[in-house]
Structures are given as C-alpha cells and as structure tokens.
Amino acid sequence: PDLTKRVAVVTGAAGGIGRATAILLAEHGARVTAADFKLDPANDEPYRKLGIVQTLCDVRREEPLRQLIDETVARCGRIDILVNNAGIGPLTPVLEITPDEWDRGLEINLKGAFL
C-alpha cells in the first residue's frame, strides 16, 4: 500500500519484528519513528537511508512514552499508525525465573501495551 501520507511509531524497533516492521512501513512511504529501550548501531545506515528516526523509549514508564508521542507529533504533525511491538520473553527456564524477571516481563509486555 501507498503510505506516503502516513506517520508511524513502532516500539520494540531495535531488532526482530519491530525492526522489520519499521523498515517495511518506511519502504512503503511512511514517516517512521522507531523506538526501543536500546539503540542498535546496526540500524543506523538502513534507518538513515529510509528516513527512519530512532529514539530511546522505555515503554514501562509513562513519561518517556508521552515524550515519544509529543516529539513525533511535533516533527510530523500527527500519528496515523502505532505498532505496539515492544515485548520480551524470558530466556530463563520457567521454574528458575526470579520475581524481578517476572515483573520486568509484565511491565514491558502488559504495562507497556497499556500505557
């Protein structure tokens, strides 16, 4: 589809599905903001070529999310597409997960989607 007049925000865009989604949206013409709690330098060149803006954002906290939205709207005028992709899966076997690991997963996967 032609997305040349659309503005997109993709969370969890440092790698995997989020990265692929940000690139695909940009290839179809969308102005994309790619947000993650870390930035992957490997994305610098492909994102730059497609005009994708990388930004840091911790989806577990309301203020960074407000800042992400405010900065995108200030730069682009609006947001048409939200890909709420940020998420993690513990690599620890289920019987060995600590309460801190459990809480982190809930904060990113559930609270982040809610906020």
C-alpha positions as a printed Julia matrix, in Angstrom:
115×3 Matrix{Float64}:
  0.0     0.0    0.0
  0.98    3.61  -0.51
  1.75    5.06   2.94
  3.37    8.3    1.76
  0.99   10.46   3.78
  1.12    8.34   6.92
  3.13    8.72  10.13
  4.05    5.59  12.09
  5.51    4.84  15.51
  6.96    1.38  16.09
  8.0     0.29  19.59
 10.48   -2.53  20.1
 12.15   -1.48  16.86
 15.81   -2.19  17.66
 15.56   -5.66  16.18
 13.4    -8.55  15.09
  9.78   -7.96  14.13
  9.88   -4.3   15.19
 12.9    -3.54  13.01
 11.4    -5.35  10.04
  8.08   -3.54  10.51
  9.73   -0.1   10.72
 11.68   -0.8    7.53
  8.63   -2.14   5.67
  6.49    0.85   6.64
  9.25    3.24   5.52
  9.72    1.35   2.25
  6.02    1.96   1.58
  6.48    5.68   2.18
  5.51    6.19   5.84
  7.45    8.59   8.05
  8.59    6.25  10.82
  9.78    6.74  14.39
 11.49    3.57  15.65
 11.57    3.39  19.46
 13.3     0.96  21.79
 14.95    0.94  25.22
 18.28    0.47  23.42
 19.58    1.58  20.05
 21.34   -0.89  17.78
 24.13    0.77  15.76
 23.5    -1.81  13.02
 20.26    0.08  12.28
 21.96    3.44  11.72
 22.61    3.07   7.99
 19.4     1.32   6.88
 17.26    3.59   9.05
 19.07    6.71   7.82
 18.61    5.67   4.16
 14.87    5.26   4.72
 14.48    8.37   6.87
 13.53    6.39   9.96
 14.1     8.3   13.2
 15.5     6.17  16.04
 14.71    7.17  19.58
 15.12    5.74  23.05
 11.94    4.9   24.93
 11.21    2.67  27.91
  7.61    1.54  27.42
  7.33    0.69  31.12
  7.22    4.39  32.01
  4.52    6.9   31.1
  6.76    9.97  30.7
  9.09    8.53  28.0
  6.0     7.4   26.07
  4.45   10.85  26.29
  7.74   12.32  25.08
  7.84    9.84  22.16
  4.35   10.83  21.08
  4.9    14.57  21.61
  8.18   14.58  19.65
  6.68   12.58  16.78
  3.65   14.86  16.56
  5.89   17.95  16.75
  8.05   16.62  13.91
  5.33   15.09  11.71
  2.06   16.75  12.73
  0.23   13.58  13.75
  0.42    9.8   14.19
 -1.6     7.51  11.93
 -0.11    4.11  12.74
  1.03    2.64  16.06
  2.78   -0.7   16.08
  2.84   -1.58  19.77
  5.52   -4.22  19.35
  7.77   -3.91  22.41
  7.96   -7.18  24.28
 10.33   -9.67  25.83
 10.38  -13.35  26.61
 12.47  -14.66  29.48
 15.34  -16.91  28.48
 15.36  -18.43  31.95
 13.59  -21.79  32.38
 10.16  -21.21  33.92
 11.0   -22.92  37.21
 14.04  -20.67  37.63
 12.52  -17.26  36.82
 13.09  -14.76  39.58
 10.39  -12.36  40.78
 12.39   -9.48  39.23
 12.47  -11.2   35.82
  8.74  -11.89  36.08
  7.98   -8.27  36.99
 10.13   -6.95  34.12
  8.25   -9.13  31.64
  4.88   -7.96  32.94
  5.96   -4.34  32.87
  7.21   -4.45  29.28
  4.67   -6.84  27.79
  1.5    -5.76  29.6
  2.02   -2.36  31.18
  3.88   -1.12  28.11
  0.97   -2.09  25.84
 -1.5    -0.46  28.24
  0.43    2.81  28.5
